């Protein structure tokens, strides 16, 4: 083979071969390019991993509770059964019975670990809710509305000269040509009956007397019309005694007494069936107002916050002893109405192992 030289053109990827001796020919044949580059792995091989979710029911499961949740699209409902342990086990049996998952219950912590039956097949758990039975308040003291002491007089005829009546501490005398005195603040009043021919006039004169008080019932408000005169406790009723009345006018004046009733404030109480825990919402209705208290940092703090909300309601004073909240009407004789109370607990599962395909 004649001597040759080669020059590489890297820009144009060209090699020029030239004979070293002029006039001496050469041939080029069987040109071939061999590439020994190693392949690049774009997607590594991955072993599928089973998804695992965990959720805990922190509250005490009590009679009347209903637990609901959805696992991989299947809604499940577990009512309270015998006791807490039996109920939790029955729920675990339901979850474990689903085709796509396996479930293990730790009864000590009330924690469920749910794992995909097939590695690489995902599932979802949602709407974990425990709904307590609504419960009502317990009446402690019924509301007793106030009835004021009252005396109703009817003038049947014009009283005769020197006849009298005593209303409370006021003696009212009927005198012919008497010196009129309509102020009974000193305990005596006089009505002049000279020329008075109608019972309506006598009644009007009685209604015009001021300063009438009663030993037990205080100042009396005076009312009525036509031949009627009424005397009623003007202030709050603090005595259970009737208005004192003495009739020295015979059949000319008749009377009717209304016995008083001292108002008593209503007292009712709610006993929480369990403590506040994470995820809880407690609702109670008072006078048509729904009070909602969510779990805060702990049971005591949540209970105190609930008590403060109830205390802020109109005509309601509250007290807390243990898990008993007592409601008392601030105004005696003014009733309040309580509706149902209820605990609802909502939990969200945590994914401890993510699904890997």
C-alpha positions in Angstrom: 0.0 0.0 0.0 1.4 3.4 -1.0 2.1 5.8 1.8 -0.7 8.2 2.5 -1.5 11.1 4.9 -4.9 11.9 6.4 -6.4 15.3 7.6 -9.6 15.4 9.7 -12.2 18.2 9.3 -14.1 18.0 12.6 -16.5 20.8 11.6 -17.7 19.0 8.5 -17.0 15.5 9.9 -14.7 14.7 6.9 -11.4 13.0 6.6 -9.1 13.8 3.5 -6.6 11.1 2.6 -3.7 12.0 0.2 -1.0 9.8 -1.4 2.5 10.7 -0.2 3.9 10.0 -3.8 2.6 11.8 -6.8 1.3 9.5 -9.5 0.8 6.6 -7.1 -2.9 5.6 -6.9 -4.7 3.9 -3.9 -8.2 2.7 -3.3 -10.6 3.1 -0.2 -13.2 0.4 0.4 -15.3 -1.3 3.2 -15.8 2.0 5.1 -17.5 1.2 8.4 -18.3 3.1 11.7 -18.5 1.0 14.9 -20.2 2.7 18.0 -19.6 1.1 21.4 -21.6 3.6 23.6 -23.3 2.2 26.7 -27.2 2.6 26.9 -28.8 5.1 29.3 -31.4 3.8 31.8 -34.4 6.3 31.6 -36.7 4.5 34.2 -35.3 2.4 36.9 -37.2 -0.8 38.0 -39.4 -0.1 41.2 -40.9 -2.7 43.5 -44.5 -1.8 44.3 -45.4 -0.9 47.9 -48.7 -1.3 49.7 -50.4 1.9 50.9 -51.0 2.1 54.7 -53.4 4.6 56.4 -53.9 5.0 60.2 -56.7 6.7 62.1 -57.6 6.8 65.8 -60.9 7.3 67.6 -59.8 9.5 70.6 -63.3 9.8 72.2 -64.9 7.3 74.6 -67.5 5.3 72.6 -70.7 5.3 74.6 -74.2 4.0 74.2 -76.1 5.8 71.4 -72.9 6.6 69.4 -72.8 5.8 65.7 -69.5 5.6 63.8 -69.5 6.2 60.0 -66.7 6.3 57.5 -66.0 5.6 53.8 -63.2 3.2 52.8 -62.3 3.0 49.1 -65.8 4.3 48.1 -67.6 1.9 50.5 -69.7 3.6 53.2 -69.6 1.8 56.5 -71.8 2.4 59.6 -71.2 0.9 63.1 -73.7 1.5 65.9 -72.7 1.1 69.5 -72.8 -2.6 70.4 -72.7 -3.7 74.1 -69.6 -1.8 75.1 -66.7 0.2 73.6 -64.4 -2.8 72.9 -67.2 -4.8 71.1 -68.1 -1.8 69.0 -64.5 -1.1 67.9 -63.9 -4.7 67.1 -67.1 -4.9 65.0 -66.0 -1.8 63.0 -62.6 -3.4 62.4 -64.4 -6.6 61.1 -66.3 -4.5 58.6 -63.2 -2.7 57.3 -61.2 -5.9 57.1 -64.0 -7.5 55.2 -63.7 -5.2 52.2 -62.0 -6.6 49.2 -59.3 -4.1 48.6 -57.9 -3.6 52.2 -56.8 -5.3 55.4 -57.4 -3.7 58.8 -55.7 -4.2 62.2 -57.1 -2.7 65.4 -55.0 -1.7 68.4 -57.7 -1.9 71.1 -55.5 -0.1 73.6 -55.1 3.1 71.6 -58.2 2.6 69.5 -56.1 2.9 66.4 -56.9 1.3 63.1 -54.1 0.5 60.6 -55.6 -0.1 57.1 -53.3 -1.5 54.4 -53.9 -2.1 50.7 -54.4 -5.8 50.0 -52.5 -5.4 46.7 -49.3 -3.5 46.5 -49.4 -0.6 44.2 -53.3 -0.4 44.4 -54.3 2.9 46.1 -57.4 3.4 48.3 -58.9 6.3 50.3 -60.4 6.7 53.7 -62.7 9.7 54.4 -65.6 11.1 56.5 -64.6 9.4 59.8 -67.4 10.7 62.0 -68.8 9.6 65.4 -72.2 11.0 66.0 -73.6 11.0 69.6 -77.2 10.6 70.5 -78.9 14.0 71.0 -79.8 14.5 74.7 -82.1 16.9 76.5 -81.6 19.1 79.6 -82.7 17.9 83.0 -85.3 20.2 84.7 -84.1 21.1 88.2 -86.5 23.9 89.2 -89.5 24.7 87.0 -90.2 28.3 86.1 -92.8 29.9 88.4 -94.3 33.1 86.9 -95.2 36.0 89.2 -98.8 36.5 90.4 -99.2 39.9 92.1 -101.4 40.3 95.1 -104.6 42.0 94.1 -107.8 43.2 95.7 -110.9 43.9 93.6 -113.7 46.0 95.1 -117.2 46.4 93.6 -119.3 49.3 94.9 -122.8 47.8 95.1 -124.4 50.8 96.8 -123.5 54.2 98.2 -122.1 53.5 101.7 -123.9 54.9 104.6 -122.6 57.7 106.9 -119.7 56.6 109.1 -119.1 53.3 107.3 -115.5 52.5 106.3 -113.2 50.0 104.7 -109.6 49.2 105.4 -107.3 48.5 102.4 -103.8 47.5 103.6 -102.8 50.2 106.1 -105.3 52.8 104.7 -108.6 53.4 106.5 -111.1 55.0 104.2 -114.2 56.6 105.9 -117.4 57.5 104.2 -118.7 60.7 105.9 -121.8 62.8 105.1 -120.5 66.4 104.8 -117.1 65.1 105.9 -113.8 66.9 105.3 -112.4 65.3 102.2 -108.9 63.8 102.5 -107.6 61.8 99.5 -104.0 61.3 100.8 -103.7 58.1 102.8 -100.0 58.4 103.4 -100.8 59.0 107.1 -103.1 55.9 107.2 -106.5 57.7 106.9 -108.6 59.1 104.1 -112.1 60.6 104.0 -114.8 60.6 101.2 -117.7 63.0 101.5 -120.8 61.1 100.4 -123.1 64.2 100.6 -125.1 64.4 97.4 -123.4 61.4 95.9 -126.0 59.3 94.2 -124.2 56.7 92.1 -121.9 53.8 92.8 -119.7 54.9 89.8 -119.0 58.2 91.6 -118.0 56.4 94.9 -115.7 54.0 92.9 -114.1 57.0 91.1 -113.5 58.7 94.5 -111.9 55.6 95.9 -109.6 55.4 92.8 -108.6 59.0 93.5 -107.1 58.2 96.9 -103.3 58.1 96.9 -100.6 56.8 99.2 -102.3 53.4 99.8 -99.8 50.8 101.1 -99.9 47.3 102.5 -97.8 45.8 105.2 -96.7 42.8 103.2 -97.0 44.0 99.7 -95.7 47.6 99.8 -97.1 50.4 97.6 -100.4 49.4 95.9 -101.2 50.5 92.4 -104.8 51.5 92.0 -107.0 50.9 88.9 -110.4 49.9 87.7 -113.3 51.5 86.0 -117.0 52.1 86.4 -118.0 50.6 89.8 -114.7 48.7 90.1 -111.6 49.5 92.1 -108.5 47.4 92.1 -105.4 47.4 94.3 -102.3 45.5 93.1 -98.8 45.2 94.3 -96.9 47.9 92.5 -93.4 46.4 92.7 -92.0 42.9 92.5 -93.9 40.3 94.4 -91.8 39.4 97.4 -94.5 38.3 99.8 -97.0 35.4 99.6 -99.5 37.3 101.8 -102.8 38.7 100.6 -103.6 42.4 100.7 -105.2 43.2 104.0 -108.9 44.1 103.6 -111.5 44.9 106.3 -115.1 45.7 105.2 -117.1 47.9 107.5 -119.5 48.9 104.8 -121.5 45.7 104.7 -123.1 44.7 101.5 -122.5 48.1 100.0 -119.0 47.1 98.9 -118.0 43.6 97.9 -114.5 42.2 97.5 -112.4 39.5 95.8 -108.8 38.7 96.6 -106.1 37.3 94.3 -103.5 35.5 96.3 -99.9 36.3 95.2 -97.2 34.0 93.9 -93.6 34.9 94.3 -91.7 34.2 91.0 -89.1 31.4 91.0 -86.3 31.3 88.5 -86.1 28.3 86.2 -83.1 26.0 86.6 -82.1 23.3 84.1 -78.9 21.3 83.6 -77.0 19.5 80.9 -74.7 16.6 81.8 -72.0 16.0 79.2 -71.8 12.2 78.6 -68.1 12.4 78.0 -65.1 14.7 77.9 -64.1 16.9 75.0 -61.4 15.4 72.8 -59.7 16.3 69.5 -62.1 16.5 66.6 -65.2 17.2 68.8 -67.9 19.7 68.0 -70.6 20.1 70.7 -73.9 21.9 70.0 -76.8 22.9 72.3 -79.9 24.9 71.6 -81.2 27.5 74.1 -84.2 29.8 73.4 -83.8 28.9 69.7 -80.1 29.9 69.6 -77.6 27.2 68.6 -74.4 27.4 70.6 -71.5 25.5 69.0 -68.2 24.7 70.8 -65.3 23.0 69.1 -62.5 21.3 70.9 -59.7 23.7 71.8 -56.6 22.6 73.6 -58.1 20.2 76.2 -61.4 19.2 77.9 -61.2 21.9 80.7 -60.5 24.7 78.3 -63.3 23.6 75.9 -65.8 23.3 78.7 -64.9 26.8 80.0 -65.4 28.2 76.6 -68.8 26.5 76.2 -69.8 27.9 79.6 -68.8 31.4 78.6 -71.0 31.2 75.4 -74.0 30.0 77.4 -73.5 32.7 80.0 -73.6 35.4 77.2 -77.1 34.4 76.2 -80.0 36.7 77.3 -81.6 35.8 80.7 -79.1 33.0 81.3 -76.7 32.5 84.2 -74.5 29.4 84.2 -72.4 27.3 86.6 -70.2 24.3 86.0 -69.5 21.4 88.3 -67.6 18.5 86.8 -69.3 17.8 83.5 -72.6 19.3 84.6 -73.6 22.8 83.2 -76.4 24.4 85.1 -78.6 27.1 83.5 -80.5 29.5 85.6 -82.9 32.2 84.5 -81.6 35.6 85.5 -85.1 37.0 85.8 -87.3 35.0 88.1 -90.6 34.1 86.4 -89.2 34.4 82.9 -88.8 31.0 81.3 -86.2 29.8 78.8 -86.5 26.8 76.4 -83.7 24.3 75.9 -83.4 22.0 72.9 -81.2 19.0 72.3 -77.4 18.8 72.9 -75.1 16.6 70.9 -71.4 15.6 70.5 -70.1 15.0 66.9 -66.4 13.9 66.4 -64.7 14.0 63.0 -61.2 12.5 62.4 -58.9 12.5 59.4 -56.7 9.5 58.6 -52.9 9.9 58.3 -51.0 8.1 55.5 -48.1 6.3 57.0 -47.0 4.5 53.8 -47.8 6.0 50.4 -48.9 3.8 47.6 -46.1 3.0 45.2 -46.7 1.5 41.8 
